[in-house]
Each structure stands twice: as structure tokens, then as C-alpha cells.
């Protein structure tokens, strides 16, 4: 009899937990640098020759199809341990064109998500752009544009890939995403500070136009959360420090206090792949609020042996094809309606 009562109690608890889980509205937003997602076709006017079949990497159809499968596997698993429907929006970087995005969302692991694409052809000489994938069942896009960046002191070599701005509605709230890919570490720090200044102007303008607007700035910044460019952007480590016109940087604590990053360089973890949120996602008593952030880590995303054990398992090392994923790890934030607030 005791056994029956125990089983019955466990069933009731399980049903209760399941019911609570279903009633708990949770949304996720992610960012992932896909590391050179190129097709095998030359795009006129772009320096994409490295990723053609007759180049040193011998980038052919087989490798391209495998890359699509690997990328779609990761994207399909983002946040699904907490949010069954997956991310409402995913910012991506290092994609060659609209064609590769269309091929990506048609992959078997992603096709049933019905993701849509926001993409504009940018100015990068190699052809790599930013884009936003979004689930129209969760996020309704109302407008979008690519804001071209101004070069730093005439530097046309280390150009930012533009700033992709997407406006829409998520859970009844107006939410704006700004997707970035700032100049690499091959450029000096002032070049990225210049990019930060431009994004700061965009954020300020958006907030002045709509004080209730909820803004998410994401991207591969090629700087860590505590670096000067991010401070220039208005990034703050602690929620309590975030004032109007500033942004909360959850990945600052994740890197500095927990030692978790998104890419490994010479034995040191960096966290360039950041997602920041406006004060309206922290202090609002109605609508969506920021809940948590994390670096997406799964065993298959890492080298398991050899010299680079523990590093992200990338597509190539030099000319050698590893059939991996990316040299970056994805990042995720979670949002949910404020307690007692509207959806």
C-alpha cells in the first residue's frame, strides 16, 4: 500500500511540475558565428576564392553539404532543453549570402521550425554578412534595414559588416534586434571602438523614439565584454549599474567570474560572441524581462584529443578539413513575461 501511495504521489508531483512547465512562458534568443559558411559558387565582386573547389581548401559540394548539416544540428538544439520551440530569433555571422541561409533552414533538422530570414548583402570584401533567422510563430517582423558603417579614419580594409536592425513583436512586446560583426583583431582597438560608437548612436536613437522599446544587441564583437569598445557601447556588468542609454552585459560575468568563453586563442578563453539587453528588459513590470544567459556547450562541439583538445571543433585548421562546426560557440539569453505582467 505504501508503494502505491508513493507511486501515486510521484505521479501527482510529475503532473504538477509538467503543468507548471507548460504555464511558464519562456523565450530564447541566440547568436552564433557560423565560421565561413560559404557555398561553392563564386559571387561576382567578392573575394571568396578561398572557398571554391579549385582552391587550396578544395571546398566542394560534399564539404558544403556537411557544413550545412553540422550548422543546422547546432541551431536545432539551441535552448531546446529549456524552450521546446527553440529560439525566437538567432543572429548569425560569417554567412556568404542569402543562398546559403536558404539552404541552411531547409536542412532536415531545421525544416520544421519554419525559420524565416532577414539578410542584406553587405560591404565585406570576402562577402561575409550578418543575418537574423526568426520563428514567425514567435517573432513577428515589422521592419528591417542594414545600416552601413562609417570606416575608421578612412580605413577601408577593416570595415564593419554593417549593423542589421530588425524590429518586430515578441510575446506582445516591441523588440528590436541589432546584429553585429565588428572588425577582427587584425585591426587595432580604435577601429572596434569606432564601431561601438556607431551602435551606441543607433541604440540611443531607438530609445529616444520609443522609451518602451526592448533592444537586444548581439554579435561577434571581436572584443571581450570588459574591453574598451564594449564600455564605449555602454555595457555594464551588473544589472544594478544599468542606467538609461546603457546595456546590461550578462556575458561579462560569465567570462570574468566563471571563466567560460566562446573561443579559445593560445590557451586563453575569450568571449567575443555577446548578447546585451536594454534597461527596458530589466526593469519593466510588464511584458518581457531578461532571465538568464549562457554559452551553449555540448561535447561534440569540442576537440576530443590531440594538440587542440578542449578547443571548439572548427571546420578547418589551415588547409586540413576537420568536418567540425565553428571556431566559436553560440550564446543564448532567456526572456519571460514579468510576474503579473501581460504576455
Secondary structure as UniProt FT lines:
FT   HELIX           2..23
FT   STRAND          27..37
FT   TURN            44..45
FT   HELIX           49..51
FT   TURN            53..54
FT   TURN            56..57
FT   HELIX           61..77
FT   TURN            78..82
FT   TURN            84..85
FT   STRAND          89..95
FT   HELIX           98..105
FT   TURN            108..110
FT   HELIX           111..113
FT   STRAND          115..119
FT   STRAND          129..135
FT   TURN            136..138
FT   STRAND          139..147
FT   HELIX           152..154
FT   STRAND          163..170
FT   TURN            171..172
FT   STRAND          173..181
FT   TURN            185..186
FT   HELIX           189..209
FT   TURN            211..212
FT   STRAND          214..220
FT   TURN            225..226
FT   HELIX           228..233
FT   STRAND          235..236
FT   HELIX           239..241
FT   TURN            244..245
FT   STRAND          247..249
FT   HELIX           250..256
FT   TURN            257..258
FT   STRAND          263..265
FT   TURN            266..267
FT   STRAND          268..270
FT   STRAND          273..278
FT   HELIX           279..281
FT   STRAND          288..295
FT   HELIX           299..301
FT   TURN            307..310
FT   STRAND          316..317
FT   TURN            318..319
FT   STRAND          320..321
FT   STRAND          331..337
FT   TURN            339..340
//
